[in-house]
Amino acid sequence: MSYSENHEQAKWVAYSLDLNQTYGTVKRTNRFRTDPKVSTGSSELSDYKKSGYDRGHLAPAGDMKWSSTAMDESFFMSNISPQVPGFNRGIWKKLESTVRKWARDYKKIYIVTGPVLTKSYATIGKNEVSVPELYYKVVLDYQKPVLKAIGFVLPNKKSKNRIQKYSMSVDEVEKITGIDFFHSLDDALEDSIESVHDIGQWKFQ
């Protein structure tokens, strides 16, 4: 992850998820706490108290059931962002579940997720944690026969829309966030994968 001191949350969190990991049995710890590896100090649990916002996971706890350590560390406050309850428990949760299913469908995927932090925002708590207006998620399937990627940008509010409505190419997400996601790929391959927006390539629930 890359932590933003200005916004007191991660700009991005990246991880891989494979088929076997999705069948983990580790239970949630709910042990929210400050992240000791953030040298400037991460946000605190008290920042969210009576704020009206959920402590929303960026890398979801549901993807960490394969390891007690991974599950426990997903509750560091550096992995948490203020989310509207109807968003966190609704369409964002649906997107997380869909991505988890893709790990089973395509055997292994790479995920980068986070808030869009491109300006000043309203804040909560004594640490002035920014409340993002948008969240993004990009997914790379680097398994043959079809190498592909897809992106999503969703407003931080309750929605009854299908998640497909918020899908776009990775290139488009990069323009919105200012982040270069899969720069380790060969340039030609990166350009071809990131420029395509074809929801027909993906199995939606």
Disulfide bonds with the S-S distance in Angstrom:
none
